[in-house]
Amino acid sequence: MHPRTPQVGQRKTSSRSLFAVVLGVSVLLVLVAATGAGADPSIKDKRAQAQAILAEVRTLDEEVGAAAERWNGETLELQGLRSELAETKADLRRARGQYRISQARVAQRLRDLYVNGAPQSALEVLLGARTLDDVIAGLEATERIAAQDAQITRQTKELRQRIAKREDQLSGATADQGVLVESLAAEKQAIEATLAERQTLLASVQDEVARLEEAERRRQAELRRQAQVELERQQRAAEDAAAAARQASQESATTMEASPGEAFSESAPDVQDYVPPPADAGTGAQVVAIAMQYLGIPYVWAAADPSVGFDCSGLTKYVFAQIGVGLPHYAAAQYQLGYAVSKEELQPGDLVFFRGLGHMGMYIGGGNMIHAPRTGDVVKISPLSDSYYVENWVGARRVL
């Protein structure tokens, strides 16, 4: 089970920080409105205002992403608790059946005591036996039955204690989930209100915003072209590697057929010297090709379905599921899988993580990643060399 995600006090702190951001944007609204009322700002001033506004909006969007990952983590934990509880209840049902059998045995013995006037003791076994084998068999049967009854009773008590503990855990987790839902609802409401204010504010600098958006569209088009070229290179490399492996296998088989004795000579390599082949490069290219199909799908927090949208961990979960690899819908949980790789070792398909595991993406080669960035954005390609991702880098994991 994953470590518990932020507790109630931490969630309230997060909400307070979010409202501080909301207040900051409101103050920015007033200042910009005052500037607009006093004079017609120059193009340079407008661009400065737009950059300040977009910086505030980005902070809000990061809060949405962090809230989404908290939600994902708590939901994953609650699902695990419910699964455990179902298994425990099944165990309890079986134990209760065993316990009823034990009770029936005890009741039968009490009836035997009442009717016969004496217990089936070791002395009676000795007196009733005709041979030594009868004595041994009788004593073993008596001890075995007693031990079985004791074990059944003990297991049933343990299972009852376990189910009580799990029910308490589920109750606590459900309560935490309720607090989380309320917290996220408050955060979402504050974010939506602030984003509405943002739209009003951005309208005052719409020319600059349009220029920035057009520049980003051109940038994305170029990044997509580069990514496609890189993907084709990866696919060719994978095909060449597979062809080389087949050729080497055929040559090895031919050599063994021509000189069967040499295959088992003293010069043959020891089993301990065997080096496993490199990982299939085609898998990384395959998962990258799948991910690129979803470029342009909108960011939707807690979503993992192209018909609805994706958040950051929802995108990687959905894409990897297409090749039969199951990932949890939670960035911090995905960070526990596979093994760590450095930036210098990144290969297509590696998972990359940022901002205290509050955001993640997938490396696609060429120094770029594909990810679902934030509210108001879409699945896109971003260079890892962008200053934001350099400053907020956490690490990378290889799960393929």
Order of alpha helices (4+ residues) and beta strands (2+ residues): alpha-alpha-alpha-alpha-alpha-alpha-beta-beta-alpha-alpha-beta-beta-beta-beta-beta-alpha-beta
